[in-house]
Amino acid sequence: MLIYLGTFAASVGIAAYGEHLRTKKNNEKGFYLCLALAVLVMAVLAGLRDPSIGTDSVVYEGWVADAKLQDGLLACIRQRHKTEPLFMTLVYLVAHVFGNVHWLYFMVDLLACGLFMIGLVQYKEYVSVPYGWLAYLCLYYGDTYNAERQSVALGVAFLAFSFAWKKKYHWAVLLLAVSCLFHNATFISFGALLIYILLQYFDNRWVKGGLAAFSVYLAFFSKAVVKLALNVDFIDRLYGYYYNANAGGFTLNPIIVRLPFLILPIVLYRWYAKEEGAGHRRFTRSDADFWIVMILIEMATAQLRNINVPLYRICLYFAFFRYLAIGRVVKCVEDERLRKLLKAAMWGMLVIIWIYQAYIQGNNAICPYTSEILHIGRETFF
């Protein structure tokens, strides 16, 4: 546990220093260099872990070993034809260039964290980059040790929405299509893109009320919605294999851990939704409202954990807007004392949530951290 928290602190500290260089010293190069280093630190930690760290990590040892035996990329893709081709391309390249699964762990996190950071930087004038990064690490980093294909797909999808924000919808659609080649569940993000476009033209109480009502319905009746989606072949039959008809219904746990991050933007709405900037990089009330709607939908889809874990991961495609909202709340508050209080509260909440989810609940099986390369074993309390 301690190695994660220490690395989080170091990475966020580097990002914070980078933001200081940009805002106080007008040093853009130093800013980007610090952000690259912040990402690299997290990718190295992922690369050095043992294959036993992370629920699915050990599986990729076999994938790399099999890919080394293939004569060409097409043969590698055909061998695992049910796995998305771009991810198998990454596996093939790692197998033939490095020949070691640790490099695959490193490359997956370098892509996942790097793409998220690139997307986050697009909002740097309106969002605190260090606090958006802190939210990503505490709330999502552990998933990169498990849902590896999905993590890269999420990074591409997140970057796609920064293009949508700049009204470059053709690039957004293209990137979402690319992300589907890393993980096919990314098709969910096309729905989020449609909601974004809808709010750009019809940002009124009726539309937002309708989306909120849909979220509440989905939260309470997720089993019925999933069963209908399976019956009409709207979602992959793989999810039907895991479907548990006797699964429990609505639970409060997923709501409670997300509720503070919904309440804060609403309570601080006059600052949070303040329109700023000009041109294609203008931050509008519609953008702010979209993030709130996405947090609501994430809370609703998190109820899918009661059915099965693969379905639950659908909520991850809405989660990165929560990281943006956290960075926005910290950045937008004009009262200096309140901002300092919010920063301290964010650190406290995010670290507590990480300890609860990763260490106490054992999510993603990432604790304790062990590394044969670093000679860190279970008895070292890392």
C-alpha positions as CSV (number, residue, x, y, z in Angstrom):
1,M,0.0,0.0,0.0
2,L,2.7,2.5,1.0
3,I,4.6,2.2,-2.4
4,Y,1.4,3.2,-4.2
5,L,0.7,6.2,-2.0
6,G,4.3,7.3,-2.1
7,T,4.4,7.0,-5.9
8,F,1.0,8.8,-6.2
9,A,2.4,11.7,-4.0
10,A,5.6,11.9,-6.1
11,S,3.8,11.9,-9.4
12,V,1.2,14.5,-8.3
13,G,3.9,16.6,-6.8
14,I,5.8,16.6,-10.1
15,A,2.6,17.6,-11.9
16,A,2.0,20.3,-9.4
17,Y,5.5,21.7,-9.9
18,G,4.9,21.6,-13.6
19,E,1.7,23.7,-13.2
20,H,3.7,26.1,-11.0
21,L,6.3,26.5,-13.8
22,R,3.5,27.2,-16.3
23,T,1.4,29.6,-14.2
24,K,4.1,31.4,-12.2
25,K,7.2,31.1,-14.4
26,N,5.6,31.0,-17.9
27,N,7.6,27.9,-18.6
28,E,5.6,25.8,-21.0
29,K,8.4,23.4,-21.8
30,G,9.0,22.7,-18.1
31,F,5.3,22.1,-17.6
32,Y,5.1,19.4,-20.3
33,L,8.3,17.8,-19.2
34,C,7.0,17.5,-15.7
35,L,3.8,16.0,-16.8
36,A,5.7,13.5,-19.0
37,L,7.8,12.5,-15.9
38,A,4.6,12.2,-13.8
39,V,3.2,9.7,-16.3
40,L,6.5,7.8,-16.6
41,V,6.8,7.3,-12.8
42,M,3.4,5.5,-12.8
43,A,4.2,3.5,-15.9
44,V,7.5,2.3,-14.3
45,L,5.7,1.2,-11.1
46,A,3.3,-0.8,-13.2
47,G,6.1,-2.4,-15.3
48,L,8.1,-3.5,-12.3
49,R,5.2,-5.4,-10.6
50,D,5.0,-9.2,-10.4
51,P,2.5,-10.9,-12.8
52,S,0.5,-11.9,-9.7
53,I,-0.4,-8.2,-9.0
54,G,-3.7,-7.5,-10.7
55,T,-6.5,-9.8,-11.3
56,D,-5.8,-10.6,-15.0
57,S,-2.1,-9.7,-15.1
58,V,-0.8,-13.3,-15.1
59,V,-2.9,-14.0,-18.3
60,Y,-0.7,-11.7,-20.3
61,E,2.4,-13.8,-19.6
62,G,0.9,-16.5,-21.8
63,W,-0.2,-14.0,-24.5
64,V,3.4,-12.6,-24.8
65,A,4.8,-16.1,-24.8
66,D,2.4,-17.2,-27.6
67,A,3.0,-14.0,-29.6
68,K,6.8,-14.7,-29.6
69,L,6.1,-18.0,-31.4
70,Q,4.0,-16.4,-34.2
71,D,5.7,-15.7,-37.6
72,G,3.8,-12.4,-38.2
73,L,1.4,-9.9,-36.8
74,L,-1.6,-11.3,-38.8
75,A,-0.9,-14.8,-37.4
76,C,-0.8,-13.3,-33.9
77,I,-4.1,-11.5,-34.4
78,R,-5.7,-14.6,-35.9
79,Q,-4.6,-16.7,-33.0
80,R,-6.7,-14.6,-30.6
81,H,-9.3,-13.4,-33.1
82,K,-11.8,-12.6,-30.3
83,T,-9.4,-10.0,-28.8
84,E,-9.3,-6.5,-30.3
85,P,-6.6,-6.2,-33.1
86,L,-4.9,-3.0,-31.9
87,F,-4.2,-4.5,-28.5
88,M,-2.9,-7.7,-30.0
89,T,-0.6,-5.5,-32.2
90,L,0.8,-4.1,-29.0
91,V,1.3,-7.6,-27.5
92,Y,3.0,-8.7,-30.7
93,L,5.4,-5.7,-30.8
94,V,6.3,-6.1,-27.1
95,A,6.9,-9.9,-27.5
96,H,9.2,-9.4,-30.5
97,V,11.0,-6.3,-29.4
98,F,11.4,-7.0,-25.7
99,G,10.2,-10.5,-25.2
100,N,9.1,-9.8,-21.6
101,V,5.6,-9.3,-20.1
102,H,6.9,-6.5,-17.8
103,W,7.4,-4.4,-20.9
104,L,3.8,-5.0,-21.8
105,Y,2.7,-3.9,-18.3
106,F,4.9,-0.8,-18.7
107,M,3.6,0.0,-22.2
108,V,-0.1,-0.4,-21.3
109,D,0.2,2.1,-18.4
110,L,2.4,4.4,-20.4
111,L,-0.4,4.5,-23.0
112,A,-3.3,4.6,-20.6
113,C,-1.8,7.2,-18.3
114,G,-0.2,9.2,-21.1
115,L,-3.4,9.4,-23.1
116,F,-5.4,10.5,-20.1
117,M,-2.8,13.2,-19.3
118,I,-2.8,14.5,-22.9
119,G,-6.6,14.7,-22.7
120,L,-6.5,16.4,-19.3
121,V,-4.0,19.0,-20.5
122,Q,-6.4,20.2,-23.1
123,Y,-8.5,21.7,-20.3
124,K,-5.5,23.2,-18.4
125,E,-6.9,26.7,-18.4
126,Y,-10.1,25.6,-16.6
127,V,-9.1,22.5,-14.6
128,S,-6.4,21.9,-12.1
129,V,-4.1,19.4,-13.8
130,P,-2.5,18.0,-10.6
131,Y,-5.9,17.5,-8.9
132,G,-7.4,15.9,-12.0
133,W,-4.3,13.6,-12.1
134,L,-4.7,12.8,-8.4
135,A,-8.3,11.8,-8.9
136,Y,-7.3,9.6,-11.9
137,L,-4.6,7.8,-9.8
138,C,-6.7,7.3,-6.7
139,L,-9.9,6.3,-8.4
140,Y,-8.7,4.5,-11.5
141,Y,-5.0,3.6,-11.6
142,G,-5.6,0.2,-9.9
143,D,-7.9,-0.8,-12.9
144,T,-4.9,-0.4,-15.3
145,Y,-3.4,-3.5,-13.5
146,N,-6.5,-5.5,-14.4
147,A,-8.6,-4.2,-17.3
148,E,-5.5,-3.5,-19.5
149,R,-7.2,-3.5,-22.9
150,Q,-10.0,-1.3,-21.5
151,S,-7.5,1.1,-19.9
152,V,-5.9,1.9,-23.2
153,A,-9.3,2.2,-24.9
154,L,-10.4,4.6,-22.1
155,G,-7.4,6.8,-22.7
156,V,-8.2,7.1,-26.4
157,A,-11.9,7.7,-25.7
158,F,-11.0,10.4,-23.1
159,L,-8.8,12.2,-25.7
160,A,-11.7,11.9,-28.2
161,F,-13.9,14.0,-25.9
162,S,-11.4,16.8,-25.8
163,F,-11.7,17.0,-29.6
164,A,-15.5,17.0,-29.2
165,W,-15.2,19.9,-26.7
166,K,-13.2,21.8,-29.4
167,K,-16.1,21.0,-31.9
168,K,-13.9,18.8,-33.9
169,Y,-16.5,16.0,-34.0
170,H,-15.0,14.1,-36.9
171,W,-11.8,13.6,-35.0
172,A,-13.8,12.6,-31.9
173,V,-15.7,10.0,-33.9
174,L,-12.4,8.7,-35.5
175,L,-10.7,8.3,-32.1
176,L,-13.7,6.6,-30.6
177,A,-13.6,4.1,-33.5
178,V,-9.9,3.6,-32.8
179,S,-10.6,3.0,-29.1
180,C,-13.0,0.2,-30.1
181,L,-10.1,-1.6,-31.7
182,F,-8.5,-1.8,-28.2
183,H,-11.8,-2.8,-26.4
184,N,-15.1,-3.2,-28.1
185,A,-17.1,-1.9,-25.1
186,T,-16.0,1.6,-26.1
187,F,-19.2,1.8,-28.3
188,I,-20.8,3.0,-25.0
189,S,-18.9,6.3,-25.5
190,F,-20.7,7.0,-28.7
191,G,-23.8,7.4,-26.6
192,A,-22.0,9.8,-24.3
193,L,-20.9,11.8,-27.4
194,L,-24.5,12.1,-28.5
195,I,-25.5,13.3,-25.1
196,Y,-22.7,15.9,-25.3
197,I,-24.0,17.2,-28.7
198,L,-27.6,17.2,-27.4
199,L,-26.6,19.4,-24.4
200,Q,-24.7,21.8,-26.7
201,Y,-27.9,22.6,-28.5
202,F,-30.6,21.9,-25.9
203,D,-29.1,22.6,-22.5
204,N,-32.4,23.2,-20.6
205,R,-34.0,21.8,-17.5
206,W,-36.2,19.4,-19.5
207,V,-33.3,17.6,-21.2
208,K,-31.2,17.5,-18.0
209,G,-34.2,16.4,-16.0
210,G,-34.9,13.6,-18.5
211,L,-31.2,12.4,-18.4
212,A,-31.3,12.5,-14.6
213,A,-34.6,10.5,-14.6
214,F,-33.0,8.0,-16.9
215,S,-30.0,7.6,-14.6
216,V,-32.3,7.0,-11.6
217,Y,-34.3,4.4,-13.5
218,L,-31.1,2.7,-14.6
219,A,-29.8,2.6,-11.1
220,F,-32.9,1.0,-9.6
221,F,-33.7,-1.3,-12.6
222,S,-30.3,-2.2,-14.0
223,K,-31.1,-5.9,-14.1
224,A,-34.2,-5.4,-16.3
225,V,-32.3,-3.1,-18.6
226,V,-29.4,-5.5,-19.0
227,K,-31.7,-8.5,-19.6
228,L,-33.5,-6.5,-22.3
229,A,-30.2,-5.5,-23.9
230,L,-29.1,-9.1,-24.0
231,N,-32.4,-10.3,-25.5
232,V,-32.2,-7.8,-28.4
233,D,-28.4,-8.4,-28.9
234,F,-27.6,-4.8,-28.0
235,I,-24.6,-5.9,-25.9
236,D,-22.1,-8.7,-26.4
237,R,-23.3,-12.2,-25.5
238,L,-20.1,-12.5,-23.5
239,Y,-21.9,-10.4,-20.8
240,G,-24.8,-12.9,-20.9
241,Y,-22.4,-15.6,-20.0
242,Y,-21.6,-13.8,-16.7
243,Y,-25.2,-12.7,-16.2
244,N,-26.5,-13.6,-12.8
245,A,-30.3,-13.7,-12.6
246,N,-30.2,-14.0,-8.9
247,A,-27.9,-11.0,-8.4
248,G,-28.9,-8.4,-5.8
249,G,-30.6,-5.2,-6.7
250,F,-29.9,-1.6,-5.8
251,T,-27.0,-1.0,-3.3
252,L,-25.8,2.2,-1.7
253,N,-22.1,1.6,-1.7
254,P,-21.4,2.7,-5.3
255,I,-23.5,5.8,-4.7
256,I,-21.9,6.8,-1.4
257,V,-18.3,6.8,-2.7
258,R,-19.3,9.0,-5.7
259,L,-21.8,11.3,-4.1
260,P,-19.3,13.9,-2.8
261,F,-18.1,14.4,-6.3
262,L,-21.6,15.1,-7.6
263,I,-22.6,17.4,-4.7
264,L,-19.5,19.6,-4.8
265,P,-20.0,20.9,-8.4
266,I,-23.7,21.4,-7.7
267,V,-23.1,23.3,-4.4
268,L,-20.3,25.4,-6.1
269,Y,-22.2,25.7,-9.4
270,R,-21.9,29.5,-9.7
271,W,-18.1,29.1,-9.9
272,Y,-18.0,25.6,-11.4
273,A,-20.2,26.5,-14.4
274,K,-18.7,29.9,-15.0
275,E,-18.2,30.5,-18.7
276,E,-14.6,31.3,-19.6
277,G,-12.3,31.6,-22.7
278,A,-13.1,32.2,-26.3
279,G,-13.2,30.5,-29.6
280,H,-13.2,26.7,-30.0
281,R,-11.6,26.3,-26.5
282,R,-14.3,28.2,-24.7
283,F,-15.6,26.5,-21.5
284,T,-19.4,26.9,-21.3
285,R,-22.2,26.0,-18.9
286,S,-23.2,23.2,-21.3
287,D,-19.7,21.6,-20.8
288,A,-20.1,21.9,-17.0
289,D,-23.6,20.4,-17.1
290,F,-22.4,17.5,-19.3
291,W,-19.8,16.5,-16.7
292,I,-22.5,16.5,-14.0
293,V,-24.8,14.3,-16.2
294,M,-21.9,11.9,-16.8
295,I,-21.3,11.6,-13.1
296,L,-24.9,10.8,-12.6
297,I,-24.8,8.1,-15.3
298,E,-21.6,6.7,-13.8
299,M,-23.3,6.4,-10.5
300,A,-26.2,4.6,-12.1
301,T,-24.1,2.2,-14.2
302,A,-21.9,1.4,-11.1
303,Q,-24.9,-0.6,-9.9
304,L,-24.0,-3.2,-12.6
305,R,-21.4,-4.6,-10.2
306,N,-24.3,-6.4,-8.6
307,I,-24.8,-8.4,-11.8
308,N,-21.2,-9.0,-12.8
309,V,-17.8,-7.3,-12.9
310,P,-17.4,-7.1,-16.8
311,L,-20.7,-5.2,-17.0
312,Y,-19.7,-3.0,-14.1
313,R,-16.7,-1.8,-16.2
314,I,-19.1,0.0,-18.5
315,C,-19.3,2.7,-15.8
316,L,-15.6,3.4,-16.4
317,Y,-16.4,5.1,-19.7
318,F,-18.3,7.8,-17.8
319,A,-15.8,8.0,-14.9
320,F,-13.2,10.2,-16.3
321,F,-15.6,13.2,-16.4
322,R,-15.6,12.9,-12.6
323,Y,-11.8,13.5,-12.6
324,L,-12.3,16.6,-14.7
325,A,-15.0,17.8,-12.4
326,I,-12.7,17.4,-9.4
327,G,-10.0,19.4,-11.2
328,R,-12.6,22.0,-12.2
329,V,-13.9,22.5,-8.6
330,V,-10.4,23.1,-7.3
331,K,-9.5,25.5,-10.1
332,C,-12.7,27.6,-10.3
333,V,-13.3,28.6,-6.6
334,E,-12.3,32.2,-6.2
335,D,-12.2,32.3,-2.4
336,E,-8.6,31.5,-1.5
337,R,-9.4,30.0,2.0
338,L,-12.2,27.8,0.5
339,R,-9.9,26.6,-2.3
340,K,-7.2,25.6,0.3
341,L,-9.9,23.8,2.3
342,L,-11.1,22.0,-0.9
343,K,-7.6,20.9,-1.8
344,A,-7.1,19.4,1.6
345,A,-10.5,17.7,1.5
346,M,-9.8,16.3,-2.0
347,W,-6.5,14.7,-0.8
348,G,-8.3,13.3,2.3
349,M,-11.3,11.9,0.4
350,L,-9.4,10.5,-2.5
351,V,-6.7,8.7,-0.4
352,I,-9.4,7.3,1.9
353,I,-11.4,6.0,-1.0
354,W,-8.3,4.4,-2.5
355,I,-7.4,2.7,0.8
356,Y,-11.0,1.5,1.2
357,Q,-11.3,0.2,-2.4
358,A,-7.8,-1.2,-3.1
359,Y,-6.6,-2.2,0.3
360,I,-9.7,-3.1,2.4
361,Q,-12.0,-4.3,-0.3
362,G,-9.1,-5.8,-2.4
363,N,-10.3,-4.3,-5.7
364,N,-8.2,-5.5,-8.7
365,A,-6.0,-7.6,-6.3
366,I,-3.1,-5.0,-6.4
367,C,-2.3,-5.0,-2.6
368,P,0.2,-5.8,-1.3
369,Y,2.6,-4.7,-4.1
370,T,5.3,-7.2,-4.9
371,S,8.2,-7.1,-7.3
372,E,10.8,-9.7,-7.8
373,I,12.8,-7.2,-9.8
374,L,12.9,-4.7,-6.9
375,H,13.1,-7.5,-4.3
376,I,9.9,-6.5,-2.7
377,G,7.9,-9.3,-1.2
378,R,4.6,-9.6,0.7
379,E,6.4,-9.4,4.1
380,T,7.7,-5.9,3.3
381,F,4.3,-4.3,3.8
382,F,4.2,-2.6,0.4
